[in-house]
Amino acid sequence: MNKAKRKRLERKGWKVGGADEFLGLSPEESEYIELKLELSRSLRERREAQRLTQTDLAEQLGSSQSRVAKMEAGDPSVSIDLLIRSLFSLGATKRDLARIITASKKSKAA
């Protein structure tokens, strides 16, 4: 949001802040969510790079297409464990996971 718009909103009594503040998240909860979202984004990117459909990946994992869609959307019902196992099934390495974790920290700092 640009500064002028922010000032206009604040003058009119609106409080401007981030989702963390609005939801009352601790720094740890915020980091957890950012990591989960980065894992979800990476899963989708890796699947698409391999030209697999969600159904293809679901079959590979022994799951359903709707579950893969939830994984890629960062649905709260999806565990980080499942995201990591799915990334491994698409050929991700521990080094790839380290890059994903690093990327989630960088996007938080930006």
ChimeraX attribute file (.defattr): number of C-alpha atoms within 10 A of each C-alpha:
attribute: neighborCount
match mode: 1-to-1
recipient: residues
	/A:1	6
	/A:2	6
	/A:3	8
	/A:4	9
	/A:5	10
	/A:6	14
	/A:7	13
	/A:8	11
	/A:9	13
	/A:10	12
	/A:11	10
	/A:12	8
	/A:13	9
	/A:14	11
	/A:15	11
	/A:16	13
	/A:17	9
	/A:18	9
	/A:19	10
	/A:20	12
	/A:21	12
	/A:22	10
	/A:23	9
	/A:24	11
	/A:25	13
	/A:26	11
	/A:27	11
	/A:28	9
	/A:29	12
	/A:30	17
	/A:31	15
	/A:32	14
	/A:33	17
	/A:34	19
	/A:35	22
	/A:36	26
	/A:37	19
	/A:38	20
	/A:39	25
	/A:40	26
	/A:41	17
	/A:42	19
	/A:43	23
	/A:44	20
	/A:45	13
	/A:46	16
	/A:47	19
	/A:48	12
	/A:49	9
	/A:50	10
	/A:51	10
	/A:52	14
	/A:53	14
	/A:54	19
	/A:55	16
	/A:56	16
	/A:57	18
	/A:58	18
	/A:59	13
	/A:60	13
	/A:61	15
	/A:62	9
	/A:63	13
	/A:64	15
	/A:65	16
	/A:66	12
	/A:67	16
	/A:68	25
	/A:69	16
	/A:70	14
	/A:71	25
	/A:72	23
	/A:73	16
	/A:74	22
	/A:75	14
	/A:76	11
	/A:77	9
	/A:78	17
	/A:79	12
	/A:80	19
	/A:81	9
	/A:82	12
	/A:83	20
	/A:84	19
	/A:85	13
	/A:86	22
	/A:87	22
	/A:88	15
	/A:89	13
	/A:90	17
	/A:91	11
	/A:92	16
	/A:93	13
	/A:94	12
	/A:95	9
	/A:96	14
	/A:97	16
	/A:98	11
	/A:99	12
	/A:100	18
	/A:101	16
	/A:102	14
	/A:103	16
	/A:104	20
	/A:105	15
	/A:106	10
	/A:107	11
	/A:108	12
	/A:109	7
	/A:110	5
